[in-house]
Amino acid sequence: MLTERIEKARQSYINSKPAISYERARIWTESHKGTEGEAIPIRRAKAFRDTCRQIDVNIFDGELVVGVVGEFRKCGILTPEFSWSWVDREMDSFDKRVQDPYEMTDQQRSYVRENIFPYWRGKSLEEAFLAQLPEDTARVAVDTGFVDNDSKWRQAVGEITPDYQDVLFKKGFGGIINEARQQLSKLLRTSAEDLKKKDFYNSIIITSEGIITLARRYSAKAKDMAAAEKDAERKAELLRISEICSRIPENPPTSFYEAIQFLWFTQLGGILSENPLALNIGRFDQFMYPYYKTDIEKGVMTAEEIQELIEALWLKLSEWVWTISANTAEFFAGYNQFQNLTVGGKTREGRDATNELSYMCLKATETVKTHQPGLSVRIHQDCPSEFLAAVTHLVSKGTGFPAIHSDNAGYQMLLNAGYEPEDARDWNNCGCVVPHFRKTYEWTSAVNINFTAALEFALNQGKSRLTGKKIGLEEKTPDRFESYEEVEAAFYRQFDSLIEHSIIATLLAQRLHKEMVPRPFLSSCMADCMNSGRDLVDMGAKYNIGPVLAGIGLAVTSNALAAIKKLVFEDKAVDMRTLIRALDANWEGYEALRQLALAVPKYGNDNDEVDDIACKMANHYYREGHKYKDINGNSFNTAFMGISNYLPTGKVIGATPCGRKAKEPLSEGVSPFAGTDTATPLAAMRSAAKLNQDVHSGGTLLNLRLTEDLVNTRRGQSNLGAMIQTFFALGAFHVQFNTISTETLVKAQKNPEDYKDLLVRVAGYSTQFVHLSRSMQDAIIARTAHKNY
Amino acid sequence: MKACMGLISGYIFELQNFSVNDGKGIRTVVFFAGCPLSCQWCANPEGLYINRISYRKETCIQCGRCLQVCPCEAAMDHQGVPVWGKCSSCGACAAVCPTGSRKALLHQYTSEEVLRLLEKQKIFYRYSGGGVTFSGGEAMLQKDLLRALVNQLYDEAVDLAIETSGYFDFDEVKDILKKMDMIFVDIKHMDRGKHRVYTGIDNQLILKNIARLKALKVPVVIRIPVIDGVNSDIENIRATAAFAKANLDDPKIELLPYHMLGDAKYEALGLEKPNRSFKTPSPEYLLKLQRILQREGVEVVSYR
């Protein structure tokens, strides 16, 4: 049961529309006009401090945790230093676009066009990237859906977890300033290396001053509001907020309330500094627990009051809106900011880590029903059955949460990536399904690679089937392939070429980030950056992990190859020329052939023949990706992540030999193609577990849909728990479930007004169903619902 | 010994993995073909040996391959639909059908083949406390195959359950029953005459067998397929409860409301669907029956 306060805040959250605020961009721009010629880290730090000094401070009715990135309740900001041109191009239709629309007024639009964008012309990251990208890579990798890394040149990176345990809650930003000053005093003015460090430490001092200032402004605001407040209870609350914001985040927190407000200020700082994707909270139940325990023991707060604070944080995390281009929104649908929060698992010492807060987080997601935080759980083989029961109970509520991860697979993935054992044990999720650790700088979703495009190019002389444009490598006409092996080899040639372009695009983006957009605020949250005097972009973190390539369409591509192998070369049921004609005709007039194609066994049914093709592809992908080194000399990594990328990548691909029609979605992560895992979810799990999941250290993702009645009893939930443990015993990393009936989804599509809070699993994350575009909704409905009675 | 077991084979119509309502945990239900009863509402008509080939019109591409191999000229009529009356269920068409529109529903398996198919499921049994449930049809009709499977799985400590009509020669299968972790046995009707009308056979042997189960010390659940218009009257439910109480140490009954999920199978097999006067009882009425059973001193169990 929610308290009246939280329910009111929740209603107001549900009923307010996402709106764009240009305030941050305005202040950022004005600041930059005044710092021309100064060192880049200093300019960015000053722009951040100016923002903290000037941005609107708002405390909404009844709020306990305060702070917002602009003047609106559901608020998105602009970061023209990364890219302004897409905003310029797209903002006239912000409120009309299909996926993730935003409100923006004409006055706002003309203001930014006249006063903000002109300053950034020629200076943004996007412009530098497009100017320097080789022409042949641009043809493959700019807004094509074949290779896509626009979230790395139109946006900030994010993909980071501030270190609350060892830095923020120990020192506070006041302590960080002192440390930076001490370090500055040791630097030589005659050392080139030290000169760079000097800029770094100064930038740290400036951003830390900024966030402290923002908190003090909230303190003053709360005090003012308290003076005017008639209700005695609210007045006391406001005074308490004022007191808390005067102490933190300058000083370490001394109570749960201070700690949670500190956490939110840190998120605000991260957001205002770069509008990041995947600014993770990390292991909330671990680093918050000491405060919880002390407060409960000393009687400072009751468990109910702490539950209310957690729910208040959930709302804050959901109110911030990630401002992204229409293209990015196709890949990351549902206003999702990917602020991952991980609970459960093992401690650094290998003991079970679950505590009261782990359960309270599950409960908060169940009752508040917000799409943030991205709630993830780590499940180990002897995890308390009570915790597993709480997890499956939440699954049965149909929110798509939590994302369920194998504790051990995550540990293995980090060990494989070179982490120390204790740190590997201490992992948390990044974004959706990426195993990650807080002392790390990495790009966990550096570039998306469309596997099915490689097959299309192989079968179509290097051309896109839908546009006829030559994009891939030269290839002979498909009817001249004489064996399946030849088709496969042609596929891998195109595949490797897509990887190569992905690497080229990523290396350029990496270099430009290093040169143009250092990250002082987030670097201050990292112990090793502080010790080494190096920004995150300069490898200041303890761990620097190579960028992750995210593969899309594993199932579709494997199914398609399996169909060619069987129909063309084994059964000789059709010749290649006819099959290609059928694909060109999008199967129209070839319905019988399509039925033959559909009847060829599909990945996701524990059928070795097709699963072997998928397994080989995944291994090849791993080897090919790891062949390359990033600008810091680290190997690239691979992943089968989801996000919503299987939709836009499908839209650019013609009909495929597995029976899929043109423009239909591809498949996500290691999930089967929608609707083709017809055996049992156990068989889908067995197929997915055959892949060597633990080498894909960027994460793997399996989504399954279960009908409600399979999990609406305690007994059903226990069986689900056993299924999950079995899947992990087989070696898999992640699984997440949608448990809403098709009926409910169809109803929600018809009457979105009645289903505003219906959460569904998209891929690696959950979001409000009604916020998804029609085609995205259809794709969710099409996933096979497993029902077995 | 093993080689000898390999020679034992029988007819199975389905190995249904991920079954969660037929005993503890996640299970595989092995459906044996053939049944001594001919219940008018049967949900698994493929177990009755009437017809062993199913046909799905939606995916059939009319390629005609079945026509070429069918020895009975039954593969297709002018509309492209099987001529059921002529079909001998030989399975030749199913073997060549490229879209899986024709399927042989009965499979002849050796015990080793069945065990191999179960192998991949065992990890799910271990984590869920599940196992294998023998069902049908009536598994006891193929007692040699059943015995071979039970002996092997018992030695592997797999949880075993059986769903039986209760119509068998007790002494012949006593060794099998003793190895069960749970026995589900149906009582379709307590009235001898009505039992004969609806199922084609007498209930005396069934009731006698249930009474003898007590000596085996294996937990027993009596199941009633509750059908309005057949056996859902309070008098019959009370009589079943009294019988359970008198004959079992720990009397348990599960009420299984009649469902029409078998209808699609009748269609695919070209069979006439069951009499529509059979009705699913309302949830409220089921609750009422449940209370009556409890008042009679019987535990009501459910695997939902």
Interface residues (C-beta under 8 A of the other chain):
Chain A: D571 A573 E591 A592 Q595 L596 L598 A599 D606 A679 T680 P681 L682 A683 R686 L710 T713 R715 G716 S718 N719 A722 M723 Q725 T726 A729 L730 H786 N788 Y789
Chain B: Q16 N17 F18 S19 V20 N21 G25 I26 T59 C60 I61 Q62 C63 P98 T99 G100 K120 Q121 I123 F124 R126 Y127 S128 G129 G130 L261 Y303 R304
